[in-house]
Amino acid sequence: MSIQNSSKTVALAIAASATIAATPLAAQENLNFAYGYPANSAIGLAVSDYGDAVAERSNGELAVTGFAMSLLSLPETSPGVRDGLADVGFVLPPYYAAEYSTNLFLHELNQLINLAEEPTGKEPLAFTGAMVEYTFNNCPECIAEFSAQNQVYTGGGVTPLYNLLCKDVKVTSVADLEGKRLRAGGAGFVRFAEHFGAQGVRLPVNEVYEALDQGILDCAMLSAPELTNYNLHEVVTDITLGVPGGAFAGVASANVNQDKWRGMTDAQREAMLYGGAVMTAATTWNFYTDDAAAIQNARDKGINIYDPEPELLAALKEFTRQDLETVSALFTDTYDVERASEIAGEFPAILEKWYGLVADVESQDQLQQLLWDEVISKVDPATYAQ
């Protein structure tokens, strides 16, 4: 063998060794996570926690890169995950009523938290748990709707209670609501407004500032963190807590492209499910803590904070009971949700159970562990969504 050939042999051996050494890195699966919110928002921070959890749980086999407001917008996320433009996405089923009618119906039951006999402020935490449990364990239609869109559900999330954020208007009684122009983010809020003689105005949240400032709206029905997210504290002068109540629960916070899911090992899918528990807890907890901070910030800025009068609270509960019956009929007739009445009958007991489960929860980690232990750890990664 010549010196030249020997050199070639050594070079090939070195190249082969380098290739072998690089194999673990080459085998790492890189996942894109699309979400239509800022990176420093409650959702963005949750995606960061999700990525860390999936990487750790998969022993580095899976890496997640979040794309904030860039890869896909909120309305684009569901079809984008379906078509593989993103591997994981923050999907809001209410954007796609025809595709996710049963999931949307579950979201419409969020008004149940207005009926909590001894409210603690943790009702959204309980609703998160109940939504996740019912979706995984009791709603094959919900899972099938996601599957039809080439997606795999792994977690949810719930906002804080909705309040009245008003400009130069104090609303604490039933009479105060009459004739007011209220921003409504969905059909349920429109029904609330009309029930009390007010006008429900459909308006995107990013247009609320100008509408309040110009007197187009008297109040906006929104959760308190939007005061900070959209600088509404600059125009809002009065806040009524817990009216109209309810929360936004139409969240599939970490839907995975089904083709990508089916190409994973059981261990990798288990890591994604674990990530779903983290994403659900982080989303909900970030909203929960942002809510308290936003209300305190409003107080500090001199914004008037009111509790509703007992008469208004009683009327709100009565409206909620009536509206739950209305919603069941509406979704049966309009969206062909055949089990609407059955679901409405089953869900309250699960929610009641979760009121007890979250009573001692005081951190995101505790909420995540509860979701994992009670529900998501029991999902079989070998058979789920196969």
Secondary structure, DSSP 4 states (H G I P E B T S, - for coil): --HHHHHHHHHHHHHHHHHHHHHHHHHPEEEEEEESS-TTSHHHHHHHHHHHHHHHHTTTSEEEEEEESSS--HHHHHHHHHTTS-SEEEE-GGGGTTTSHHHHHHHHGGGGGGG-SS--S-HHHHHHHHHHHHHHHH-HHHHHHHHHTTEE---------EEEEESS----SHHHHTT-EEEESSHHHHHHHHHTT-EEEE--GGGHHHHHHTTS-SEEEEETTHHHHTTGGGT--EEETTSS-------EEEEEEHHHHHTS-HHHHHHHHHHHHHHHHHHHHHHHHHHHHHHHHHHHTT-EEEPPPHHHHHHHHHHHHHHHHHHHHHHHHHS--TTHHHHHHHHHHHHHHHHHHTTT--SHHHHHHHHHHHTGGGS-TTTTT-
